[in-house]
Amino acid sequence: MTEKALIAAIRKRARGRGSSVLRLGIGDDCAVVRPAADEEIVVTTDFSLEGVHFRREWHSPESVGHKCLARGLSDVAAMGARPVAAFLSMALPKELVEGRRGKAWVERFLDGLLALADRYGAPLAGGDTARSLGPACFDIVVLGTVKRGQAWLRSGAEAGDAIYVTGALGGAAAELLMLERAPRQFAGLKKAALGHPHFFPEPRLAMAAKLAKAGLVGAAIDISDGLSTDLGHICDESGLTAEVDAAAIPVHQLTMEAQRAGLAGTAIDLALHGGDDYELLFTARPGAKVPRRVAGVTVTRIGRMVTRRKGRPQMMLRDQDGRLTTLEPRGWEHFK
């Protein structure tokens, strides 16, 4: 398949998947986006790199495509916004565009990406293609809209705010450990399926829409690098200290399985530092009535934000006896 043919095939598949905000998609030098007068545009970009974020021998193309877009959609959810368009740039080894037996790898990648795009109204509106002489590389850009002045910011927390997290944590990290031990066990995962948070994470867009409508959120971030690392970003931007109750952290059932199998030290370590969960971490004012379940997903209060004092750690973990110890950010970091 030539580059021109690949672009034509992508354009054909993306046609008809528009939104009211997207005036012009694939076909010209630029897409044209027209938000409403009372809205602002949010923009996010994320790499998916072979050998770093996925391995061809471990991950199906559909899973790679799904997760590539899910990473961007999760960022949009963390701003309290809704997605309106996605842009995909790909650097591909030649063999990934060749369909010698059945679909080419890149076609199956697009199956996974476009299925998720359809579910959340994020049409593929453009991008770029290039041949890679090394590993595959994908860059996803997602545009979203949010009411003017109402985007959730990491700097929006105040002393006294409660800290909440959606869903359960550590499942993606636990599943990755299982994958490393037995890759063939997961070879058949080609469609989004519940119970596989590493392969098919679910961006919390429906939940974000309901929370935004209720006006409950102070600061927010999505948990991509691990609770301990991402909570640190809120502390940095808000100038506060976080106190987290270890017993309150919702632990994914896969973390318990990984612990029993001897794949991880403790389930709570995976929940705190594992990353790749793509759940929402947010704060709310002390008197806010945050539901325990929103859009079918559990919401758990795990701590509070307090005034930062000189010499005090940025984050602290309270054990079952009420003792506070320093919570170090030990999540994902590319340049460790």
N, C-alpha and C positions, 0 to 999 in steps of 0.2 A: 504494500500500500504506500503510495506517495504521500508527501506532506499535504498536498492539495486535496487528495482524495480523503485523507484522514479528517481534515478540517471540514470538507463537504459532508462527510458522514456525521460528524459531531453536530454540525449546523442542522442537518435533517432531523436528528434525534431531539435537538433542543427546541425546534420550531413548535410553536403552539403552547409552550410552557411559560407564557408571559405572566405579568402581573400589572395591575393598574398603574404602578409607579414606573415600571420599565416601559418607556416609549419605543425604544429601538434596541434590539439585541444584536446577535451575531450577523455580520455581513459588511459592516463599515469599519473605518479606522477606530471608532469609539462607539460604545453603547451610549444611549441617552436615557437619563433617569430624571423623572419629574416628580419630586415629592410635593405633598400638600403645603400650603403656605404656613401652617402652624407646626410643621415638622422639621426635624434636623436629621442629617445623614450620619450614621455611624459606619466606620470602615474597620475591618480587621483582616489580617493576613497570617497564614500559617504554612510552614513547610511540612511535607511528608517525605522523608528521605529513606531510600532503601538502605538497609544496614543499620539505621538508627531507629526509625519508627516502624519499620516492617521488614520482613524477610520473605522473598518470593517462595521459598521452600516451606515456609510455615503458614503464611497468610494467603487466603484466596484473593484473587483480584477484586471480587465483589466486596470483601471485607475492607480492603485497602481503599477502594473508592468511597465506601460508606464513611469510613473513619476520617478520610481526608476532608470531606465536607462537614462532618459532625463537629470537627474541631473548630471550624469557623462559625457554625451555627451556635455552638455553645458560648462563644465569645459574645455574639449578638444577644443571646438570652441574658447573659450576665450584665448587660447594659440596660435591661428592661425594654429592649427594642424588638422589632419584628423584621425578619429578613425580606428583602425585595429582589436581590439578584446575586449571582455568584459568578466569579471569573476564575478560570483554571488555566494555569500555565504548566506545561509538561515537557520535561527533557527525558526522552525514552531511548533505550537501546533498540536497535533495529528489530531484534527478535520479538519484541513486545507488540509490534504492529503487524506481524506476519501471522495469518490464520491458516497454517498448513493443515491442521486437523480441527475442524470446528471453529469457534470464535477465536479471534486474536485476544491476547491478554488484555490489551487496552480496551477492547469492546466490553469485556466482562467487568473491568474496572468502572467503565461508564455505567453499566447496569446497576452497580451498587450505588454510585454517586447520584444518578438521576432518580433512582427509586426514592432516596431520602429527600432529594430536592423537590420531588412532586408532593411528598407528604407535607412539607412545610412551606410550600409556595415560594421557593427560592430558585427561579429559573436560571439555567446556565446562559449567561449573556455575553460571553467573550473569553479571551485569554490568549495564549500563545503556545506554539509547539516548536520543539527542536529535537534534533538527534543527540543522544548522549553517547559518548564513547566509554562511559563508566556506568555507575548504577543509575537507576531511575530516580527522578526528582519531580515532585509535584508542589506547586504553590497555589493555594486556594485563597482567593480574596472574596469576602462576603460583605455586601452592603445591606444596611438595615435602616429603618426609620423609627424615630421616637418623637413623642410630643416635645415641642421646644422647651428646653430647660428642665426636662424631666428624666434625662438619662441617669442611670445609677452610676455613681463614681466610687472608686476605692477610698476617696477622701471624705465620704459622706457619713462616717461613723462619729458618734458622740459618746463621751463618758457616760456610763450607765446603760448604754444600749445592750440588748441581749444579742447573742450570736446564735445563728441558726444554720443548719445544713439540710439539704434535701437528700432523699434516698438513703442508701447505705454505702459505706466507704471500704476501700481495700479490695473490692472484688476484681477489678481489672488487673491489679498487681498480682493477686493470687492466681488468676487464670493464666497470666504470663508465665509464672513459675511452673504451672502445670504443663503449659505448652512447651517450655524448654525441656521438661522431662520426657514428654511423650507427644511429639509433634503430629504423628499420624492419627492420634485420637481426634484431632480437630480438622482433619483434611476435608470433611464434607460440609463445612460451614460456608455456604454460598449465599444465604439470604438472612436478612436481619432477624434475629431471634432473641427473645428474652432469656436471661440467664447467662449471656455471654458478653459481659461488660467490656472485656478487652477487645473483642472483635467488632462488636456492634454497639458502641455507646449511644445512649439516647439523649440528645440535646434537650434541655428543659424549657423549651420555648412556650409550651402551653401553660406551664406553671408560672413562668415569668410574666406572661400576659395577664394572668389573674392577679398576681401580686402587684403588678404595676397599676392595674385598674383600682385596686384597693388602697393604693398609696401607703403600703406598709414598710417598704424597704428604705434603709438609710444608705449603707454602702453594700457593694456586692462584687463578687469575682467568681469565676468558675474554677473548679478544682481540677486542674490539668497537671500540675506539678507536685501535688500532694498537699493535704490540709495544712501541715506545718509550714510549708513554704508559701502557699497562697494566702494564708491568714497573715503571714508576716508582711505581705504587700499592703493589706488593709491597715495594719498597724503603722507601717512606714508613711503611707499617704495621709492617714488621719492623725498621726502624732499621738497615738494612744498605746496602751498595753492591753493584751488579751489574756483573760483567765479562762482556761478550758477545763471542764470537768471530764476526766477520763472515763468515768462510768457512764456518762451520757452519750458518748460517741456511738452512733449506729454502725455496727460492724456487719459487713456483708457475709452471708453464709459461706461463700467460697473461701474467705480468710480463715474460717474455722477449719474447713477441710484441709487447707494448705498447712495449717499448724499441726493438725493431727497426723498429716502425712510426713511431717518433718521437713517441709519445704521452706518454712519461715520460722523465725524466732518466736514471735507472738502475733496473734491476730491484730492486737491494738497497734503494734508497730506498722503493719501494713496499712491499717486504716489511717494512721497519722501521716505516714511518709510515702506510701506507695505511689500515689498519683494516677493519672489517666482515668479518673472516675467521671469527669465532666458533670459533676453535680454542682449545684449552686451553693455558695457560702455567702451569707448575707447578715446584716445587722438590722435591728428594728428597735424603735424607741421602747423604753421600759413598759409603758402602758398599752402598747399595741397588742391587739388581739389576733395573733398569728394562728391560723388553723393548724391542726395537727396533720391534716391531709389537704393537698391542693392539686387539682387536676389528676387525681388518682395516685399521687406520690406523697410519701410521708415527709413531714417536716419536723425536725428535732432541734430543741434548744440545747446547745452544748456549752454555753458559757456566757461571759459578759465582757464588755470593754470598760476599762478603768483609766483614770488619769495616769499619765506616765510620770514616774518620779525618778529623780536622779539616782543612778546606780541600780535601778530595778530592771530585770530582764524585759525584753520586748514582749515575750510570750511566756506564760506559766501554765503548768499542768497540775491540777488538783487531784490527788488520789482519793481513795475511798475513806481515808482517815482525815481528810481535809487539809493535808499537807501540800504546800505548793513547791514545785521544783521547776527549774528552767526548762522550757520547751524549745529545743533547738530546731531550726529549719533544716530538715534532712530529706527533703523531697528531691525531685529531678533538677539537675543543673548541667547544661550542655558542656561547660568548660571546667568541670571539676578535675 
